[in-house]
Amino acid sequence: MDELKERWNLSLNHHSPAPLWTQLARELRRRIVEWSLPVGHLLPGEQFLTDQYSLPPDTAQQAYRALQEVGQVGYEQETGYFVAEAVPMQVVQVPPGSRVTAPAAEPDNIDMPSWLVIAIKIEPPGMDPVWYDATRTTLIVA
């Protein structure tokens, strides 16, 4: 159990105004992407997440439901949650001095959950801004 906690090492802030289920969903998705977990890879169970990260009841389930909404995670009764879709990543080198902003999804956009940042805007000094799909982009800050 300690090995599983050390491996996942999720960063949750119980004092943040962001709901814990949102933080958990983002952290799980970040790990799936960072580690390039293959489709079918089993994810930590709800009880493990609740116990190890001192989460209120249903928080892990709510996070997993959000990830299911965007197709990232699947669920099977006998096996639990698993990676349902690989997320191809675009790596972007951010020039020094650039301004990077990531607005949250618009409330009227029913195709995308509000907890997911959908766009990243990079404004390099002296150049026009460039928009990237935040669901498929990894930034490297120089």
C-alpha positions in Angstrom: 0.0 0.0 0.0 2.9 2.4 0.8 4.4 1.6 -2.6 1.2 2.5 -4.3 0.9 5.8 -2.4 4.6 6.7 -3.1 4.1 5.8 -6.8 1.0 8.0 -7.3 2.1 10.8 -4.9 -0.8 13.1 -5.8 -0.7 16.7 -4.8 -4.0 17.8 -3.2 -4.5 21.0 -1.2 -7.3 20.6 1.4 -7.2 24.4 1.9 -7.6 25.4 -1.7 -10.9 26.9 -3.0 -10.8 24.4 -5.8 -13.0 21.4 -4.9 -11.0 18.3 -3.9 -12.7 16.2 -6.6 -11.5 18.7 -9.2 -7.9 18.6 -7.9 -8.0 14.8 -7.8 -9.3 14.5 -11.4 -6.6 16.8 -12.6 -3.9 15.0 -10.7 -5.0 11.6 -11.9 -5.1 12.8 -15.5 -1.7 14.4 -15.1 -0.2 11.1 -14.0 -1.8 9.2 -16.8 -0.3 11.7 -19.3 3.1 12.0 -17.6 3.7 8.3 -17.4 2.1 7.5 -20.8 0.0 4.9 -19.1 -1.4 2.5 -21.7 -5.1 1.9 -22.4 -6.3 -0.7 -20.0 -3.8 0.2 -17.2 -5.6 -0.1 -13.8 -5.9 3.0 -11.7 -6.0 3.3 -7.8 -9.3 2.3 -6.3 -11.7 4.8 -4.7 -11.1 3.4 -1.2 -7.3 3.7 -1.5 -7.6 7.4 -2.7 -10.1 8.2 0.1 -8.0 6.6 2.8 -4.5 7.8 1.6 -5.5 11.4 0.9 -8.0 11.9 3.7 -10.8 12.6 1.2 -14.5 13.1 2.0 -16.8 10.2 0.9 -17.6 10.2 -2.8 -14.8 12.5 -3.7 -12.8 9.9 -5.6 -16.0 8.6 -7.3 -16.8 12.2 -8.4 -13.3 12.6 -9.8 -13.4 9.4 -11.7 -16.9 10.3 -13.1 -15.5 13.5 -14.4 -12.6 11.6 -16.1 -15.2 9.2 -17.6 -17.1 12.2 -19.0 -14.1 13.2 -21.1 -13.3 9.6 -22.1 -10.0 9.4 -20.2 -11.1 6.7 -17.8 -13.3 3.6 -18.0 -14.9 1.4 -15.3 -15.6 -2.3 -15.1 -17.4 -3.8 -12.1 -14.9 -6.6 -11.5 -11.7 -4.8 -12.2 -12.2 -1.1 -11.3 -11.1 2.1 -13.0 -8.7 1.9 -15.9 -7.2 4.2 -18.6 -9.7 4.2 -21.5 -8.0 6.5 -24.0 -4.4 7.5 -24.7 -3.9 11.2 -24.8 -1.5 12.3 -27.5 0.6 15.3 -26.3 2.0 18.2 -28.1 5.2 19.5 -26.5 5.6 23.3 -26.7 8.8 25.1 -25.8 7.8 28.4 -24.2 10.2 31.3 -25.0 11.7 33.2 -22.0 9.6 36.2 -21.0 6.4 34.8 -22.5 3.0 35.3 -20.8 1.1 32.1 -20.4 -2.6 32.1 -19.5 -5.1 29.2 -19.2 -8.7 30.3 -18.9 -11.2 27.8 -17.6 -13.9 26.4 -19.9 -16.8 28.7 -20.6 -19.9 27.9 -18.5 -22.1 27.8 -21.6 -19.8 25.3 -23.4 -21.8 22.1 -22.8 -19.3 19.9 -24.7 -16.5 20.4 -22.1 -16.7 20.1 -18.3 -16.1 23.3 -16.5 -13.3 21.8 -14.3 -11.1 21.2 -17.4 -8.9 24.0 -18.7 -9.3 23.8 -22.5 -7.0 26.4 -23.9 -3.5 27.7 -23.2 -2.5 31.1 -24.6 1.2 31.8 -25.0 2.2 35.4 -25.7 6.0 35.6 -26.5 7.5 39.0 -26.2 7.0 41.0 -29.4 5.0 38.3 -31.2 1.3 37.4 -31.8 -0.3 35.1 -29.2 -0.6 31.4 -30.0 -3.4 29.3 -28.7 -3.0 25.6 -27.8 -5.4 22.8 -26.9 -4.8 22.4 -23.2 -6.1 18.9 -23.1 -3.3 17.8 -25.5 -0.4 20.1 -24.7 2.5 19.9 -22.4 4.5 23.1 -21.9 8.3 23.3 -21.4 9.3 26.5 -19.8 12.8 27.6 -20.9 
